[in-house]
Amino acid sequence: MQLTEKHREYWRKNLKITAVLLVIWFFVTYVLGYFARDLNFNFFGWPFSVWVGGQGALIVYVLLIGYYAHYMNKLDIEYGVEEGEE
């Protein structure tokens, strides 16, 4: 099957959003997690480093998944490849 320019544009946008979200995931998981122990202040009654490790990262992951699903649904509709109701 020969890919059209429309297919290439769709995949370019898909790969771009995936790369951006992976950079955010990497930052939250490794960079923020590594430096969180140096953040010595209380956040909702807990040390910030504990909150980032135990709750904050999980919240960010769920938000990333939700944003990706929403973005891809819009992109699918824009390019006419959305799943129909059956």
N, CA, C and O atoms as a GROMACS GRO file, in nm:
protein
  344
    1MET      N    1   0.084  -0.118   0.000
    1MET     CA    2   0.000   0.000   0.000
    1MET      C    3   0.089   0.124   0.000
    1MET      O    4   0.182   0.135   0.080
    2GLN      N    5   0.059   0.214  -0.087
    2GLN     CA    6   0.134   0.339  -0.098
    2GLN      C    7   0.076   0.441  -0.001
    2GLN      O    8  -0.045   0.465   0.000
    3LEU      N    9   0.163   0.501   0.081
    3LEU     CA   10   0.116   0.602   0.175
    3LEU      C   11   0.100   0.735   0.104
    3LEU      O   12   0.186   0.778   0.027
    4THR      N   13  -0.013   0.800   0.129
    4THR     CA   14  -0.037   0.931   0.071
    4THR      C   15   0.022   1.037   0.163
    4THR      O   16   0.065   1.008   0.274
    5GLU      N   17   0.025   1.160   0.114
    5GLU     CA   18   0.075   1.270   0.196
    5GLU      C   19  -0.012   1.290   0.320
    5GLU      O   20   0.038   1.330   0.426
    6LYS      N   21  -0.141   1.261   0.308
    6LYS     CA   22  -0.232   1.272   0.421
    6LYS      C   23  -0.195   1.171   0.530
    6LYS      O   24  -0.198   1.203   0.649
    7HIS      N   25  -0.160   1.048   0.489
    7HIS     CA   26  -0.116   0.946   0.585
    7HIS      C   27   0.013   0.990   0.655
    7HIS      O   28   0.027   0.976   0.777
    8ARG      N   29   0.105   1.041   0.577
    8ARG     CA   30   0.233   1.085   0.635
    8ARG      C   31   0.213   1.198   0.735
    8ARG      O   32   0.276   1.201   0.840
    9GLU      N   33   0.125   1.291   0.701
    9GLU     CA   34   0.096   1.403   0.792
    9GLU      C   35   0.032   1.354   0.921
    9GLU      O   36   0.066   1.401   1.030
   10TYR      N   37  -0.060   1.259   0.910
   10TYR     CA   38  -0.125   1.200   1.027
   10TYR      C   39  -0.021   1.136   1.118
   10TYR      O   40  -0.021   1.160   1.239
   11TRP      N   41   0.068   1.054   1.061
   11TRP     CA   42   0.169   0.987   1.143
   11TRP      C   43   0.272   1.084   1.197
   11TRP      O   44   0.323   1.063   1.307
   12ARG      N   45   0.304   1.190   1.124
   12ARG     CA   46   0.396   1.291   1.173
   12ARG      C   47   0.339   1.357   1.298
   12ARG      O   48   0.410   1.377   1.397
   13LYS      N   49   0.210   1.392   1.294
   13LYS     CA   50   0.147   1.452   1.411
   13LYS      C   51   0.139   1.353   1.526
   13LYS      O   52   0.159   1.390   1.642
   14ASN      N   53   0.109   1.227   1.495
   14ASN     CA   54   0.102   1.123   1.597
   14ASN      C   55   0.238   1.106   1.665
   14ASN      O   56   0.245   1.100   1.788
   15LEU      N   57   0.344   1.097   1.587
   15LEU     CA   58   0.478   1.080   1.644
   15LEU      C   59   0.523   1.203   1.723
   15LEU      O   60   0.592   1.190   1.824
   16LYS      N   61   0.483   1.320   1.677
   16LYS     CA   62   0.520   1.443   1.748
   16LYS      C   63   0.457   1.447   1.886
   16LYS      O   64   0.525   1.475   1.984
   17ILE      N   65   0.327   1.420   1.896
   17ILE     CA   66   0.262   1.424   2.028
   17ILE      C   67   0.314   1.312   2.117
   17ILE      O   68   0.327   1.331   2.238
   18THR      N   69   0.344   1.197   2.059
   18THR     CA   70   0.401   1.087   2.137
   18THR      C   71   0.537   1.127   2.193
   18THR      O   72   0.565   1.100   2.310
   19ALA      N   73   0.621   1.190   2.113
   19ALA     CA   74   0.753   1.233   2.159
   19ALA      C   75   0.742   1.337   2.271
   19ALA      O   76   0.814   1.329   2.370
   20VAL      N   77   0.652   1.433   2.256
   20VAL     CA   78   0.634   1.536   2.358
   20VAL      C   79   0.588   1.473   2.490
   20VAL      O   80   0.639   1.506   2.596
   21LEU      N   81   0.491   1.382   2.482
   21LEU     CA   82   0.440   1.319   2.604
   21LEU      C   83   0.545   1.228   2.667
   21LEU      O   84   0.550   1.217   2.790
   22LEU      N   85   0.629   1.164   2.588
   22LEU     CA   86   0.737   1.082   2.644
   22LEU      C   87   0.842   1.168   2.713
   22LEU      O   88   0.899   1.126   2.814
   23VAL      N   89   0.870   1.287   2.661
   23VAL     CA   90   0.962   1.378   2.728
   23VAL      C   91   0.905   1.421   2.863
   23VAL      O   92   0.978   1.426   2.962
   24ILE      N   93   0.777   1.452   2.867
   24ILE     CA   94   0.713   1.488   2.994
   24ILE      C   95   0.719   1.370   3.091
   24ILE      O   96   0.752   1.388   3.208
   25TRP      N   97   0.688   1.250   3.042
   25TRP     CA   98   0.695   1.130   3.127
   25TRP      C   99   0.835   1.111   3.182
   25TRP      O  100   0.851   1.086   3.302
   26PHE      N  101   0.938   1.123   3.097
   26PHE     CA  102   1.076   1.108   3.141
   26PHE      C  103   1.111   1.211   3.248
   26PHE      O  104   1.172   1.178   3.349
   27PHE      N  105   1.072   1.336   3.225
   27PHE     CA  106   1.101   1.443   3.321
   27PHE      C  107   1.039   1.413   3.457
   27PHE      O  108   1.105   1.425   3.560
   28VAL      N  109   0.911   1.375   3.457
   28VAL     CA  110   0.842   1.349   3.583
   28VAL      C  111   0.901   1.226   3.653
   28VAL      O  112   0.920   1.227   3.775
   29THR      N  113   0.930   1.122   3.577
   29THR     CA  114   0.976   0.997   3.636
   29THR      C  115   1.119   1.006   3.687
   29THR      O  116   1.146   0.967   3.800
   30TYR      N  117   1.209   1.057   3.606
   30TYR     CA  118   1.350   1.053   3.641
   30TYR      C  119   1.404   1.185   3.694
   30TYR      O  120   1.471   1.186   3.798
   31VAL      N  121   1.378   1.293   3.627
   31VAL     CA  122   1.437   1.421   3.668
   31VAL      C  123   1.371   1.473   3.795
   31VAL      O  124   1.440   1.498   3.894
   32LEU      N  125   1.241   1.489   3.793
   32LEU     CA  126   1.172   1.541   3.910
   32LEU      C  127   1.183   1.443   4.027
   32LEU      O  128   1.201   1.485   4.141
   33GLY      N  129   1.172   1.314   3.998
   33GLY     CA  130   1.186   1.214   4.104
   33GLY      C  131   1.323   1.215   4.167
   33GLY      O  132   1.336   1.196   4.288
   34TYR      N  133   1.426   1.236   4.088
   34TYR     CA  134   1.563   1.237   4.139
   34TYR      C  135   1.588   1.360   4.226
   34TYR      O  136   1.648   1.351   4.332
   35PHE      N  137   1.541   1.475   4.180
   35PHE     CA  138   1.567   1.598   4.253
   35PHE      C  139   1.462   1.629   4.360
   35PHE      O  140   1.478   1.726   4.433
   36ALA      N  141   1.359   1.550   4.370
   36ALA     CA  142   1.253   1.577   4.468
   36ALA      C  143   1.304   1.569   4.610
   36ALA      O  144   1.253   1.640   4.697
   37ARG      N  145   1.402   1.485   4.636
   37ARG     CA  146   1.452   1.472   4.774
   37ARG      C  147   1.517   1.600   4.822
   37ARG      O  148   1.528   1.622   4.943
   38ASP      N  149   1.560   1.687   4.730
   38ASP     CA  150   1.619   1.815   4.768
   38ASP      C  151   1.514   1.922   4.795
   38ASP      O  152   1.547   2.030   4.843
   39LEU      N  153   1.389   1.892   4.766
   39LEU     CA  154   1.281   1.989   4.788
   39LEU      C  155   1.226   1.967   4.929
   39LEU      O  156   1.142   1.880   4.951
   40ASN      N  157   1.273   2.045   5.022
   40ASN     CA  158   1.240   2.025   5.164
   40ASN      C  159   1.132   2.120   5.211
   40ASN      O  160   1.160   2.213   5.286
   41PHE      N  161   1.009   2.098   5.167
   41PHE     CA  162   0.897   2.174   5.220
   41PHE      C  163   0.776   2.083   5.225
   41PHE      O  164   0.768   1.983   5.153
   42ASN      N  165   0.681   2.119   5.310
   42ASN     CA  166   0.561   2.037   5.326
   42ASN      C  167   0.458   2.073   5.220
   42ASN      O  168   0.439   2.189   5.185
   43PHE      N  169   0.392   1.969   5.170
   43PHE     CA  170   0.288   1.985   5.070
   43PHE      C  171   0.172   1.899   5.114
   43PHE      O  172   0.182   1.776   5.114
   44PHE      N  173   0.061   1.961   5.152
   44PHE     CA  174  -0.055   1.892   5.208
   44PHE      C  175  -0.016   1.807   5.330
   44PHE      O  176  -0.068   1.697   5.348
   45GLY      N  177   0.074   1.859   5.411
   45GLY     CA  178   0.113   1.792   5.535
   45GLY      C  179   0.220   1.685   5.520
   45GLY      O  180   0.259   1.624   5.619
   46TRP      N  181   0.268   1.662   5.400
   46TRP     CA  182   0.372   1.561   5.377
   46TRP      C  183   0.493   1.629   5.314
   46TRP      O  184   0.479   1.733   5.249
   47PRO      N  185   0.610   1.572   5.332
   47PRO     CA  186   0.726   1.626   5.259
   47PRO      C  187   0.701   1.616   5.109
   47PRO      O  188   0.647   1.516   5.061
   48PHE      N  189   0.739   1.719   5.035
   48PHE     CA  190   0.711   1.725   4.893
   48PHE      C  191   0.768   1.605   4.818
   48PHE      O  192   0.705   1.555   4.725
   49SER      N  193   0.885   1.559   4.856
   49SER     CA  194   0.947   1.447   4.786
   49SER      C  195   0.862   1.321   4.797
   49SER      O  196   0.852   1.244   4.701
   50VAL      N  197   0.800   1.298   4.912
   50VAL     CA  198   0.712   1.181   4.929
   50VAL      C  199   0.588   1.197   4.842
   50VAL      O  200   0.543   1.101   4.780
   51TRP      N  201   0.532   1.318   4.839
   51TRP     CA  202   0.412   1.342   4.761
   51TRP      C  203   0.439   1.321   4.612
   51TRP      O  204   0.358   1.259   4.543
   52VAL      N  205   0.551   1.373   4.562
   52VAL     CA  206   0.584   1.357   4.419
   52VAL      C  207   0.598   1.210   4.384
   52VAL      O  208   0.544   1.164   4.284
   53GLY      N  209   0.669   1.136   4.467
   53GLY     CA  210   0.691   0.995   4.440
   53GLY      C  211   0.566   0.911   4.452
   53GLY      O  212   0.544   0.820   4.371
   54GLY      N  213   0.483   0.940   4.550
   54GLY     CA  214   0.367   0.856   4.576
   54GLY      C  215   0.240   0.894   4.504
   54GLY      O  216   0.160   0.807   4.470
   55GLN      N  217   0.220   1.022   4.481
   55GLN     CA  218   0.093   1.067   4.425
   55GLN      C  219   0.108   1.152   4.299
   55GLN      O  220   0.039   1.131   4.200
   56GLY      N  221   0.198   1.246   4.305
   56GLY     CA  222   0.212   1.341   4.195
   56GLY      C  223   0.242   1.278   4.062
   56GLY      O  224   0.182   1.314   3.961
   57ALA      N  225   0.336   1.183   4.061
   57ALA     CA  226   0.372   1.117   3.935
   57ALA      C  227   0.253   1.039   3.879
   57ALA      O  228   0.230   1.041   3.758
   58LEU      N  229   0.178   0.972   3.964
   58LEU     CA  230   0.063   0.896   3.917
   58LEU      C  231  -0.044   0.986   3.856
   58LEU      O  232  -0.106   0.952   3.756
   59ILE      N  233  -0.063   1.102   3.917
   59ILE     CA  234  -0.160   1.197   3.864
   59ILE      C  235  -0.117   1.245   3.726
   59ILE      O  236  -0.199   1.254   3.634
   60VAL      N  237   0.012   1.275   3.711
   60VAL     CA  238   0.064   1.320   3.581
   60VAL      C  239   0.047   1.210   3.476
   60VAL      O  240   0.010   1.239   3.362
   61TYR      N  241   0.073   1.084   3.513
   61TYR     CA  242   0.059   0.974   3.417
   61TYR      C  243  -0.085   0.962   3.369
   61TYR      O  244  -0.109   0.943   3.250
   62VAL      N  245  -0.180   0.972   3.459
   62VAL     CA  246  -0.321   0.963   3.420
   62VAL      C  247  -0.359   1.080   3.330
   62VAL      O  248  -0.432   1.063   3.233
   63LEU      N  249  -0.309   1.200   3.362
   63LEU     CA  250  -0.336   1.316   3.278
   63LEU      C  251  -0.274   1.300   3.138
   63LEU      O  252  -0.335   1.340   3.039
   64LEU      N  253  -0.155   1.243   3.131
   64LEU     CA  254  -0.091   1.218   3.002
   64LEU      C  255  -0.174   1.122   2.917
   64LEU      O  256  -0.195   1.145   2.798
   65ILE      N  257  -0.222   1.015   2.979
   65ILE     CA  258  -0.304   0.918   2.906
   65ILE      C  259  -0.434   0.982   2.858
   65ILE      O  260  -0.474   0.963   2.743
   66GLY      N  261  -0.499   1.057   2.946
   66GLY     CA  262  -0.623   1.124   2.908
   66GLY      C  263  -0.603   1.224   2.796
   66GLY      O  264  -0.683   1.231   2.703
   67TYR      N  265  -0.494   1.302   2.804
   67TYR     CA  266  -0.467   1.399   2.698
   67TYR      C  267  -0.439   1.329   2.566
   67TYR      O  268  -0.488   1.372   2.462
   68TYR      N  269  -0.360   1.222   2.570
   68TYR     CA  270  -0.328   1.149   2.446
   68TYR      C  271  -0.455   1.093   2.382
   68TYR      O  272  -0.472   1.103   2.260
   69ALA      N  273  -0.542   1.034   2.462
   69ALA     CA  274  -0.667   0.978   2.407
   69ALA      C  275  -0.752   1.088   2.345
   69ALA      O  276  -0.806   1.070   2.236
   70HIS      N  277  -0.765   1.201   2.413
   70HIS     CA  278  -0.843   1.314   2.362
   70HIS      C  279  -0.782   1.368   2.232
   70HIS      O  280  -0.853   1.391   2.134
   71TYR      N  281  -0.653   1.387   2.231
   71TYR     CA  282  -0.584   1.441   2.114
   71TYR      C  283  -0.599   1.347   1.995
   71TYR      O  284  -0.627   1.391   1.883
   72MET      N  285  -0.579   1.217   2.018
   72MET     CA  286  -0.587   1.121   1.908
   72MET      C  287  -0.730   1.108   1.856
   72MET      O  288  -0.749   1.087   1.736
   73ASN      N  289  -0.830   1.120   1.942
   73ASN     CA  290  -0.969   1.119   1.895
   73ASN      C  291  -0.994   1.237   1.801
   73ASN      O  292  -1.056   1.221   1.696
   74LYS      N  293  -0.946   1.356   1.840
   74LYS     CA  294  -0.961   1.473   1.754
   74LYS      C  295  -0.885   1.456   1.623
   74LYS      O  296  -0.936   1.491   1.517
   75LEU      N  297  -0.764   1.400   1.631
   75LEU     CA  298  -0.684   1.379   1.510
   75LEU      C  299  -0.749   1.277   1.418
   75LEU      O  300  -0.748   1.294   1.296
   76ASP      N  301  -0.805   1.171   1.476
   76ASP     CA  302  -0.874   1.070   1.395
   76ASP      C  303  -0.994   1.130   1.322
   76ASP      O  304  -1.017   1.101   1.205
   77ILE      N  305  -1.069   1.214   1.391
   77ILE     CA  306  -1.184   1.280   1.327
   77ILE      C  307  -1.137   1.374   1.217
   77ILE      O  308  -1.197   1.379   1.109
   78GLU      N  309  -1.030   1.448   1.244
   78GLU     CA  310  -0.977   1.542   1.144
   78GLU      C  311  -0.934   1.471   1.016
   78GLU      O  312  -0.952   1.525   0.907
   79TYR      N  313  -0.878   1.351   1.030
   79TYR     CA  314  -0.829   1.278   0.913
   79TYR      C  315  -0.926   1.169   0.866
   79TYR      O  316  -0.893   1.093   0.774
   80GLY      N  317  -1.042   1.161   0.927
   80GLY     CA  318  -1.144   1.068   0.882
   80GLY      C  319  -1.115   0.921   0.907
   80GLY      O  320  -1.158   0.834   0.831
   81VAL      N  321  -1.042   0.893   1.014
   81VAL     CA  322  -1.010   0.753   1.046
   81VAL      C  323  -1.067   0.711   1.182
   81VAL      O  324  -1.022   0.614   1.243
   82GLU      N  325  -1.167   0.786   1.229
   82GLU     CA  326  -1.226   0.754   1.359
   82GLU      C  327  -1.304   0.623   1.351
   82GLU      O  328  -1.350   0.581   1.244
   83GLU      N  329  -1.316   0.560   1.467
   83GLU     CA  330  -1.391   0.435   1.473
   83GLU      C  331  -1.540   0.468   1.478
   83GLU      O  332  -1.582   0.554   1.555
   84GLY      N  333  -1.617   0.400   1.396
   84GLY     CA  334  -1.761   0.423   1.393
   84GLY      C  335  -1.832   0.335   1.496
   84GLY      O  336  -1.776   0.236   1.543
   85GLU      N  337  -1.953   0.373   1.528
   85GLU     CA  338  -2.034   0.291   1.619
   85GLU      C  339  -2.094   0.176   1.540
   85GLU      O  340  -2.147   0.193   1.430
   86GLU      N  341  -2.084   0.059   1.598
   86GLU     CA  342  -2.138  -0.059   1.530
   86GLU      C  343  -2.240  -0.127   1.615
   86GLU      O  344  -2.297  -0.228   1.575
   0.00000   0.00000   0.00000
